[in-house]
Amino acid sequence: MNLGFGEIAIILFVALLFFGPSKLPELGKAAGVSLREFKQAVSGLMEDEDTVHNGEKNMNKDQ
């Protein structure tokens, strides 16, 4: 999903019309916090998966 400058500008313009200029900073901050939490959750899941995968490798080595 590649968004160019034009698409981003249109999305921002529609958001400005829909929410108004006073609400946009709050929405941006909330979106940033949500994105950060989502990335941390995905990263944690990937670390857990790597730990399980490495544990399986070690178990196979010992046998």
Secondary structure, 3 states (H helix, E strand, C coil): CCCCHHHHHHHHHHHHHHHCCCCHHHHHHHHHHHHHHHHHHHHHHHHHHHHHHHHHHHHHHHC
